[in-house]
Amino acid sequence: MAYPNNNITDILCCGYLTTAKDGKIIFANQYLLELLEVNQNETLEKRFLTDFFSDQEKLYFEAHIKPLLQESGIVREINTELTSQKHKPVPVLLNAIILKNQEDGTDLIHYTFFDISRHKQYEFELLQAGERQKEVLSQLQESNHRVQKDNSYYKSIIANQSFYIIKTDLEGRYTYMNPYFCLILGIKEEEWIGKYSMELIVPEDHAICMEAVEKCFIKPREMQKVILRKPALGGVMISTQWEFSVLWDENDQMSEILCIGHDITPLIKRQKDLQTLVDITAGQNKRLMDFTYIVSHNIRSHVANLSGVLGVIDMDDEQDRNTSFELLKYSVGRLDETIHHLNDIISIQDNTNLPETMLTLKKEIEKVLQIIHITFTTSRASVVYNFDDEEQIYTNQAYFESILLNLLTNGIKYRSAERDPVIKISLGRKDGYIILTVQDNGLGIDLNRYRDQLFGMYNTFHGNKDAKGLGLFIVKSQIEALKGKIEVESELGTGTSFKVYFCEK
């Protein structure tokens, strides 16, 4: 029985496990052994996956995950918890797929486990921050009821808090702002009292702020939460979380809106980092499925072809020997090609510290055009540069050349028969990225049909006999290795535009 090569599974940043249909463990990669704190001298073979679940999680696996897997053949991103050899809980995202073993036709179950301990810690910290804010708000509301007739005393209490504390009248004009709020925003209280509070909120957040205020009037006894962005000292934009509540006068009439907030910019940044990690994990999961498919299907198919030819060859028949030899050459060539593709992809995943240098964009494009000079000339293609000649980008030269080569050759390979190919290249900057746009006027792609498959391995869409379905997969892998991303826009019959995002240094 053939299992995934250790060189492939041991570079994955997730746990990988193969079991028989009854759950007995057949193979586990090094990452999973470390995650489960299994001693290097021990083995997981002949044990069961459920041995690493608590009683509660084992019941959940048997009652929910296992039936779903048996019914659909695949499950994705199930939130569960493993228990290590030392009884330590390990929160994970579980993925699983059932594939047939090519040798004996039995079903094998391939699992991946992504460690989400950091995600759980973030949720816990966010919950703690919310509880602390509730406690402060409760204390301030109690103070408000006790000292409504002594506003100066009330101000002395809230002025010493480390939270942002402001009050507005019922029309949204500032009536009070504590020193900490003024310090962080770099403003003076006397200059802002009487001004509308919306002036210190970014315009994009005005609608959600108004919605929270309106809820205060609809349900005046309830607190309303909202996250708002504000311009702080030094031109920095900060994210703040607020709780709005109504203040009442001595006649039990609504008089003001009390707003208590705190800075959650670090939490928002961590949330974005976490989402980026989740996106990368999802991409790694997809690539793992591709690896599993190639190892369990493609390679086994080539080996089966070789075995079949060797099994029926008649060594006494010269014609049969010659025919069989040609078949063997073809099968070996295809097997070698598949292994080379795997090695190329593994090398991309394995390169985490890539050397980077400052490159002049136009010079790099001209180098690539020289490489494809014959193809470029015979196709009557042309390039339009929509950027300054001296524009530069700081990145890895080998990957940058590979990305350009794949996108430019795609623009020529999938050209329209109705017009000469024109490739427009432009450069822009946004949100910390340098965006390289490569736009062609070729056949275009039906994104409604193929968007989810576009960057997959061995996927082709136009029936081009030269297409192998690897170019865009490699481009996506390389730009993600550079901590960037790629987006696509396309229209059938009009052309395709790829936007490649490089982190700005």
C-alpha positions in Angstrom: 0.0 0.0 0.0 1.4 3.4 -1.0 1.2 6.4 1.3 2.1 10.1 0.9 5.8 10.8 0.7 7.2 12.1 4.1 9.0 14.9 2.1 5.7 16.2 1.0 3.7 15.8 4.3 6.4 16.9 6.6 6.7 20.4 5.0 3.0 21.1 5.6 2.1 23.5 8.4 -0.8 21.3 9.6 -1.3 17.8 10.9 -1.9 15.1 8.2 -3.4 11.7 9.0 -4.5 8.7 7.0 -6.8 6.1 8.6 -8.7 3.0 7.4 -12.4 3.2 7.2 -12.8 1.9 10.8 -10.6 4.8 12.0 -7.4 2.8 12.6 -4.4 5.0 12.0 -2.2 4.1 9.1 0.0 7.2 8.7 0.7 10.5 10.6 3.1 13.3 9.6 5.6 14.8 12.0 3.6 18.0 12.6 0.7 15.9 14.0 3.0 13.9 16.2 4.4 17.1 17.7 0.9 18.5 18.0 -0.3 15.4 19.9 3.0 15.4 22.0 3.7 11.8 20.9 7.2 10.6 21.8 9.5 10.1 18.7 10.1 6.5 19.7 6.3 5.8 19.7 4.1 5.1 16.7 0.4 5.9 16.1 -0.1 2.8 13.9 -2.7 0.3 15.2 -4.3 3.1 17.3 -7.5 4.9 16.5 -8.2 8.5 15.7 -10.8 8.6 18.5 -8.1 7.7 21.0 -7.1 11.4 20.8 -10.6 12.8 21.5 -12.1 13.5 24.9 -15.2 11.6 25.8 -17.3 14.6 24.8 -15.5 15.2 21.5 -15.6 11.5 20.7 -19.3 11.5 21.0 -19.5 14.6 18.7 -17.3 12.8 16.2 -19.3 9.6 16.2 -22.7 11.4 16.1 -22.0 14.2 13.7 -18.7 14.3 11.9 -18.4 10.6 11.0 -22.0 10.3 9.5 -21.5 13.5 7.5 -18.2 12.2 6.1 -19.7 8.8 5.2 -22.7 10.6 3.5 -20.8 13.2 1.4 -17.3 11.8 1.2 -15.7 15.1 2.4 -16.0 17.5 5.4 -14.4 20.9 5.7 -13.3 23.2 8.6 -15.1 21.4 11.5 -14.3 23.1 14.8 -13.3 20.3 17.3 -10.6 19.5 19.9 -8.0 16.8 20.1 -6.4 15.7 23.3 -2.6 15.2 23.3 -0.7 12.3 24.8 -0.1 14.5 27.9 -3.9 15.3 28.2 -3.5 18.8 26.8 -6.6 20.1 24.8 -5.6 21.1 21.3 -8.4 23.1 19.4 -8.2 22.4 15.6 -10.1 22.8 12.3 -10.7 19.3 10.9 -10.9 18.5 7.2 -11.3 15.0 5.8 -11.8 13.3 2.4 -12.4 9.6 1.5 -10.3 8.3 -1.4 -10.0 4.8 -2.8 -6.7 3.0 -2.4 -5.6 2.3 -6.0 -4.0 -1.1 -5.0 -6.9 -2.9 -3.4 -9.9 -0.6 -3.8 -10.5 -0.1 -0.1 -11.5 3.3 1.2 -8.9 5.4 3.0 -9.7 8.6 5.0 -7.3 11.5 4.7 -7.5 14.1 7.5 -5.8 17.5 8.0 -5.8 19.3 11.4 -5.0 23.0 11.6 -4.1 24.3 15.0 -6.4 27.3 16.0 -5.1 27.8 19.5 -4.2 31.4 18.7 -7.7 32.1 17.3 -9.2 30.8 20.6 -6.9 32.9 22.6 -7.9 36.0 20.6 -11.6 35.2 21.2 -10.9 34.9 25.0 -9.0 38.3 25.1 -11.8 40.0 23.2 -14.4 38.6 25.6 -12.3 39.8 28.6 -12.1 43.3 27.1 -15.9 43.4 26.6 -16.4 42.3 30.2 -14.0 45.0 31.5 -15.9 47.6 29.5 -19.2 46.5 30.9 -17.9 46.7 34.4 -16.6 50.3 33.9 -19.9 51.3 32.2 -21.9 49.8 35.1 -19.8 51.7 37.6 -20.2 55.0 35.7 -24.0 54.5 35.4 -24.2 54.0 39.2 -22.1 57.2 39.7 -24.4 59.1 37.3 -27.5 58.2 39.3 -25.9 59.2 42.6 -24.4 62.5 41.5 -26.7 63.9 38.8 -27.1 67.1 40.9 -23.3 67.5 41.3 -21.9 67.6 37.7 -18.5 68.7 38.8 -18.1 65.7 41.1 -19.2 63.4 38.3 -16.6 64.9 36.0 -13.8 64.4 38.5 -14.6 60.7 38.6 -14.7 60.1 34.9 -11.7 62.4 34.1 -9.4 59.9 35.8 -10.5 56.8 33.8 -8.3 55.3 31.1 -11.3 55.0 28.7 -12.7 57.6 26.3 -15.7 59.2 27.9 -17.8 61.7 26.2 -21.3 63.1 26.4 -23.5 64.7 23.7 -26.9 66.3 23.8 -29.8 64.6 22.1 -28.8 66.3 18.7 -25.3 64.9 18.8 -23.3 68.0 20.0 -20.5 67.5 22.4 -21.3 68.5 26.0 -18.3 66.8 27.7 -15.1 64.9 26.7 -12.6 63.6 29.2 -8.9 64.5 29.1 -7.8 61.1 27.9 -10.1 61.4 24.8 -8.7 64.8 24.1 -5.1 63.6 24.6 -5.4 60.7 22.1 -7.1 62.7 19.4 -4.9 65.8 19.9 -7.8 68.2 20.5 -8.8 70.8 23.1 -12.1 70.3 24.9 -13.0 74.0 24.9 -12.7 74.1 21.1 -15.1 71.2 20.5 -17.8 71.6 23.1 -21.0 72.4 21.1 -19.7 70.9 17.9 -21.3 67.9 16.2 -19.6 64.6 17.2 -19.8 63.2 13.7 -16.9 65.6 12.8 -14.5 63.3 14.7 -15.7 60.1 13.0 -14.5 59.0 9.6 -17.3 59.6 7.0 -17.5 55.9 6.1 -18.7 55.2 9.7 -21.3 57.9 10.0 -24.2 55.5 9.0 -23.4 52.9 11.7 -23.0 55.6 14.3 -26.4 57.1 13.5 -27.9 53.6 13.6 -26.6 53.0 17.1 -27.9 56.5 18.3 -31.3 55.8 16.8 -31.5 52.5 18.7 -30.8 54.5 21.9 -34.0 56.4 21.3 -36.0 53.3 20.3 -34.7 51.3 23.3 -33.5 53.9 25.8 -33.0 51.5 28.7 -30.5 49.3 26.7 -26.9 50.0 25.8 -25.9 50.1 22.1 -22.5 48.9 20.9 -20.7 50.2 17.9 -17.1 50.2 16.4 -16.0 53.5 15.0 -12.8 54.8 13.4 -11.4 58.1 14.5 -8.4 60.3 13.3 -5.9 60.4 16.2 -2.8 62.5 16.9 -0.2 62.4 14.2 -2.7 61.5 11.4 -3.0 57.9 12.7 -6.4 56.2 12.3 -7.6 54.3 15.3 -10.4 51.8 15.8 -12.5 52.3 18.9 -15.3 50.3 20.4 -18.1 52.3 22.1 -21.2 51.7 24.2 -23.9 54.3 24.0 -26.5 54.7 26.8 -29.1 57.4 27.6 -28.7 59.7 30.6 -31.9 60.8 32.4 -32.6 64.1 34.2 -34.2 64.5 37.5 -37.7 64.4 35.9 -36.8 61.0 34.3 -36.6 62.5 30.9 -33.8 61.7 28.3 -31.2 64.4 28.6 -27.9 63.3 27.1 -26.1 60.3 25.5 -23.2 58.9 27.4 -20.5 57.3 25.2 -17.7 55.1 26.7 -15.1 53.7 24.4 -11.6 52.2 24.3 -9.0 51.6 21.7 -9.2 48.2 19.9 -6.8 49.0 17.1 -4.4 46.1 18.2 -7.3 43.7 18.4 -8.6 44.7 14.9 -5.0 44.3 13.6 -4.8 40.8 15.2 -8.2 40.0 13.7 -7.0 40.9 10.2 -3.8 38.9 10.8 -5.9 36.0 11.9 -8.2 36.3 8.9 -5.1 36.4 6.7 -3.9 33.2 8.5 -7.3 31.6 8.0 -7.1 32.5 4.2 -3.6 31.1 4.0 -4.7 28.0 5.9 -7.6 27.5 3.5 -5.2 27.8 0.5 -2.8 25.3 2.1 -5.8 23.0 2.7 -6.7 23.2 -1.0 -3.1 22.5 -2.1 -3.0 19.6 0.3 -6.1 18.1 -1.4 -4.3 18.6 -4.7 -1.2 16.8 -3.4 -3.3 14.0 -2.0 -5.1 13.6 -5.4 -1.8 13.6 -7.3 -0.1 11.1 -4.9 -3.1 8.8 -4.7 -4.3 9.0 -8.3 -1.9 10.4 -10.9 1.2 8.7 -9.7 -0.6 5.4 -9.1 -2.1 5.7 -12.6 1.3 6.0 -14.2 2.7 3.1 -12.1 -0.4 1.0 -13.1 0.3 1.7 -16.7 3.9 0.6 -16.4 2.9 -2.5 -14.6 0.2 -3.3 -17.2 2.7 -3.0 -20.1 5.3 -5.1 -18.4 2.7 -7.7 -17.6 1.6 -8.3 -21.2 4.8 -7.7 -23.2 5.8 -10.6 -25.5 9.6 -10.6 -25.5 9.7 -13.1 -28.4 7.7 -10.8 -30.7 9.9 -7.9 -32.0 6.9 -5.8 -33.1 5.3 -6.2 -29.7 8.6 -5.4 -27.9 8.9 -2.2 -30.0 5.3 -1.1 -29.3 5.6 -1.9 -25.6 8.8 0.0 -25.4 7.2 3.1 -26.9 4.3 2.8 -24.4 6.9 2.5 -21.5 8.7 5.6 -22.7 5.4 7.5 -22.8 4.4 6.4 -19.3 7.8 7.1 -17.8 7.8 10.5 -19.4 4.4 11.4 -17.9 5.5 10.1 -14.5 8.7 12.1 -14.6 6.7 15.2 -15.6 4.3 14.8 -12.7 7.1 14.3 -10.2 8.9 17.5 -11.5 5.6 19.4 -11.1 5.4 18.3 -7.5 9.0 19.2 -6.8 8.5 22.7 -8.2 5.4 23.3 -6.0 7.1 21.8 -2.9 10.1 24.1 -3.4 7.8 27.1 -3.4 6.1 26.0 -0.2 9.5 25.3 1.4 11.0 28.8 0.6 10.0 30.9 3.6 12.9 33.3 3.7 13.2 34.6 0.1 16.0 37.1 -0.7 14.5 40.4 -2.0 16.1 43.2 -4.0 15.0 46.5 -5.7 13.9 45.9 -9.3 13.2 48.3 -12.1 9.8 47.2 -13.4 10.3 48.0 -17.1 13.7 46.4 -17.3 12.3 43.1 -15.7 9.5 43.1 -18.2 11.9 43.6 -21.1 14.0 40.6 -19.9 10.9 38.4 -20.0 9.9 39.6 -23.4 13.4 38.7 -24.6 12.9 35.2 -23.3 9.6 34.8 -25.3 10.8 36.9 -28.2 9.9 34.4 -31.0 6.4 33.7 -29.6 5.8 37.3 -28.9 6.9 38.4 -32.4 5.1 35.7 -34.4 1.8 36.3 -32.6 2.1 40.1 -33.5 1.7 41.0 -29.8 2.4 44.4 -28.3 2.8 45.7 -24.8 1.5 49.0 -23.4 3.3 50.4 -20.4 1.1 52.6 -18.1 3.7 53.6 -15.6 6.9 55.6 -15.4 10.1 54.1 -16.8 11.8 54.4 -13.4 9.1 52.6 -11.3 10.7 50.1 -8.9 9.5 47.2 -6.8 11.2 45.5 -3.9 10.7 41.7 -4.2 12.3 38.4 -5.0 13.7 38.5 -8.6 13.2 34.8 -9.5 9.6 34.7 -8.4 8.9 38.1 -10.0 10.3 36.9 -13.3 8.2 33.7 -13.1 5.0 35.6 -12.3 5.6 38.0 -15.3 6.5 35.1 -17.6 3.3 33.2 -16.8 1.0 36.2 -17.1 2.5 37.5 -20.3 2.6 34.0 -22.0 -1.1 33.5 -20.9 -2.0 36.8 -22.7 -0.4 35.4 -25.9 -1.4 31.8 -25.5 -5.1 32.6 -25.0 -5.3 35.4 -27.6 -8.4 36.0 -29.7 -8.4 35.0 -33.4 -10.2 38.2 -34.2 -7.4 40.7 -33.1 -3.7 41.0 -32.4 -2.9 40.5 -28.7 -2.4 43.7 -26.7 -1.1 43.5 -23.1 -1.4 46.5 -20.9 0.7 46.7 -17.8 0.1 49.2 -15.0 1.3 49.9 -11.5 -0.6 51.3 -8.5 -0.5 51.5 -4.7 -3.2 50.9 -2.1 -3.5 49.8 1.6 0.2 48.9 1.9 0.4 47.0 -1.4 2.1 47.7 -4.8 -0.5 46.4 -7.4 0.8 45.1 -10.7 -2.0 44.9 -13.2 -1.6 42.7 -16.4 -4.5 43.1 -18.8 -5.0 41.3 -22.1 -7.6 41.5 -24.9 -7.8 37.7 -25.4 -10.5 35.1 -25.1 -11.5 35.9 -21.5 -12.7 33.4 -18.9 -16.2 32.6 -17.7 -15.7 33.4 -14.0 -19.2 32.5 -13.1 -18.3 29.0 -14.1 -14.6 28.7 -13.4 -13.7 31.2 -10.6 -13.3 28.6 -7.9 -11.1 26.4 -10.2 -9.0 29.2 -11.8 -6.0 28.9 -9.6 -6.2 25.1 -9.1 -3.7 22.5 -10.2 -4.2 20.9 -13.7 -7.2 23.1 -14.5 -7.6 24.3 -18.1 -10.5 26.2 -19.6 -10.0 26.7 -23.4 -9.0 23.3 -24.7 -5.6 24.6 -25.7 -3.4 21.5 -26.4 -0.3 23.3 -24.9 -2.1 24.1 -21.6 -1.0 22.1 -18.6 -3.0 23.9 -15.9 0.0 24.8 -13.7 0.9 28.4 -14.6 -1.7 30.2 -12.5 -1.4 27.7 -9.7 2.4 28.5 -9.5 1.8 32.2 -9.8 -0.7 32.1 -6.8 1.7 30.0 -4.8 4.6 32.3 -5.5 2.8 35.5 -4.7 1.4 34.0 -1.4 5.0 32.9 -0.5 5.8 36.6 -0.9 2.9 37.5 1.5 0.9 39.0 -1.3 -2.3 38.0 -3.2 -3.7 37.8 -6.7 -7.1 38.9 -8.0 -8.7 38.4 -11.4 -11.4 40.1 -13.5 -12.5 38.7 -16.9 -15.2 38.9 -19.5 -15.6 36.2 -22.3 -14.7 37.6 -25.7 -13.1 40.8 -24.2 -10.1 39.7 -22.2 -8.7 39.2 -18.7 -7.1 41.4 -16.1 -4.9 40.0 -13.3 -4.0 42.2 -10.3 -0.9 41.0 -8.4 -0.5 42.5 -4.9 3.1 42.8 -3.6 3.7 44.0 0.0 5.1 47.5 -0.1 8.5 47.7 1.7 
